[in-house]
Amino acid sequence: MLLVIPKPIPMPMPIRYRHRHVATPTPTPTPTTTPTAIPIPTPTLLPKSRSIALSFL
């Protein structure tokens, strides 16, 4: 889980996209500020974050 955060170095950019993706499946992380939302959805965003990072590259 912790390894996923450092992989996408540009945090502000991916976070915005993550919230958009997370907002649809789980509306809970959106109301809970970014710091709390990041660690919670990490397991679910593992594949998504990687795909997003690849798309950015």
PASEBA-1860 file (N, C-alpha, C; in nm, 3 decimals):
! residues 57
1> MLLVIPKP> 0.084/-0.121/0.000/0.000/0.000/0.000/0.087/0.126/0.000 ~ 0.185/0.127/0.089/0.272/0.245/0.099/0.354/0.262/-0.029 ~ 0.386/0.151/-0.096/0.468/0.160/-0.216/0.390/0.227/-0.330 ~ 0.259/0.218/-0.327/0.179/0.276/-0.435/0.184/0.428/-0.433 ~ 0.187/0.487/-0.312/0.188/0.633/-0.301/0.313/0.695/-0.365 ~ 0.434/0.647/-0.332/0.555/0.706/-0.390/0.566/0.685/-0.540 ~ 0.507/0.578/-0.595/0.516/0.555/-0.739/0.464/0.675/-0.818 ~ 0.339/0.717/-0.798/0.292/0.839/-0.864/0.343/0.963/-0.794
9> IPMPMPIR> 0.462/1.010/-0.832/0.523/1.125/-0.764/0.433/1.249/-0.772 ~ 0.381/1.286/-0.892/0.292/1.403/-0.899/0.162/1.376/-0.827 ~ 0.160/1.398/-0.695/0.043/1.365/-0.615/-0.082/1.446/-0.654 ~ -0.075/1.579/-0.660/-0.197/1.658/-0.684/-0.272/1.616/-0.809 ~ -0.200/1.585/-0.916/-0.267/1.546/-1.039/-0.342/1.413/-1.024 ~ -0.273/1.304/-0.987/-0.341/1.175/-0.974/-0.452/1.176/-0.869 ~ -0.431/1.250/-0.761/-0.533/1.255/-0.655/-0.666/1.302/-0.713 ~ -0.663/1.404/-0.795/-0.788/1.456/-0.853/-0.856/1.346/-0.935
17> YRHRHVAT> -0.778/1.278/-1.018/-0.835/1.171/-1.099/-0.883/1.056/-1.010 ~ -0.804/1.025/-0.906/-0.843/0.917/-0.814/-0.978/0.948/-0.752 ~ -0.995/1.072/-0.706/-1.122/1.109/-0.643/-1.237/1.090/-0.742 ~ -1.214/1.126/-0.867/-1.320/1.110/-0.967/-1.355/0.962/-0.982 ~ -1.253/0.878/-0.994/-1.278/0.734/-1.009/-1.340/0.677/-0.882 ~ -1.289/0.719/-0.767/-1.338/0.666/-0.639/-1.479/0.718/-0.609 ~ -1.508/0.838/-0.655/-1.637/0.900/-0.621/-1.753/0.813/-0.673 ~ -1.738/0.754/-0.791/-1.847/0.674/-0.847/-1.870/0.543/-0.770
25> PTPTPTPT> -1.766/0.460/-0.752/-1.787/0.332/-0.681/-1.811/0.350/-0.532 ~ -1.735/0.439/-0.469/-1.749/0.458/-0.323/-1.761/0.606/-0.291 ~ -1.880/0.654/-0.261/-1.901/0.795/-0.231/-1.851/0.835/-0.093 ~ -1.801/0.740/-0.015/-1.754/0.770/0.121/-1.623/0.849/0.122 ~ -1.521/0.810/0.041/-1.391/0.878/0.048/-1.398/1.025/0.006 ~ -1.491/1.061/-0.080/-1.498/1.199/-0.127/-1.520/1.298/-0.012 ~ -1.619/1.274/0.077/-1.640/1.369/0.187/-1.527/1.370/0.289 ~ -1.450/1.262/0.294/-1.343/1.252/0.395/-1.211/1.304/0.341
33> TTPTAIPI> -1.189/1.432/0.336/-1.062/1.495/0.297/-0.967/1.399/0.224 ~ -0.867/1.455/0.156/-0.774/1.372/0.078/-0.687/1.282/0.165 ~ -0.626/1.332/0.273/-0.534/1.249/0.352/-0.598/1.120/0.402 ~ -0.724/1.127/0.443/-0.791/1.008/0.493/-0.837/0.919/0.378 ~ -0.874/0.979/0.267/-0.926/0.902/0.154/-0.814/0.823/0.086 ~ -0.694/0.876/0.083/-0.583/0.809/0.013/-0.554/0.671/0.074 ~ -0.528/0.661/0.203/-0.494/0.531/0.262/-0.608/0.431/0.255 ~ -0.732/0.475/0.264/-0.846/0.383/0.264/-0.862/0.312/0.128
41> PTPTLLPK> -0.872/0.387/0.017/-0.894/0.323/-0.113/-0.768/0.266/-0.178 ~ -0.655/0.271/-0.112/-0.530/0.222/-0.172/-0.548/0.082/-0.231 ~ -0.602/-0.015/-0.157/-0.615/-0.151/-0.210/-0.702/-0.155/-0.336 ~ -0.809/-0.079/-0.338/-0.898/-0.082/-0.454/-0.837/-0.006/-0.572 ~ -0.756/0.096/-0.543/-0.697/0.177/-0.649/-0.562/0.123/-0.697 ~ -0.517/0.013/-0.638/-0.388/-0.044/-0.679/-0.381/-0.058/-0.831 ~ -0.473/-0.133/-0.893/-0.467/-0.148/-1.039/-0.502/-0.019/-1.111 ~ -0.599/0.056/-1.060/-0.640/0.180/-1.127/-0.526/0.282/-1.126
49> SRSIALSF> -0.461/0.298/-1.010/-0.354/0.396/-0.999/-0.243/0.363/-1.100 ~ -0.211/0.234/-1.110/-0.106/0.194/-1.206/-0.149/0.229/-1.347 ~ -0.272/0.196/-1.383/-0.320/0.224/-1.519/-0.321/0.375/-1.543 ~ -0.362/0.452/-1.442/-0.365/0.598/-1.455/-0.223/0.650/-1.477 ~ -0.129/0.600/-1.397/0.010/0.644/-1.410/0.060/0.613/-1.550 ~ 0.029/0.493/-1.601/0.072/0.456/-1.735/0.008/0.548/-1.838 ~ -0.118/0.582/-1.818/-0.187/0.669/-1.914/-0.120/0.806/-1.918 ~ -0.081/0.856/-1.798/-0.013/0.986/-1.793/0.120/0.979/-1.868
57> L> 0.193/0.868/-1.848/0.323/0.854/-1.915/0.300/0.846/-2.065
END
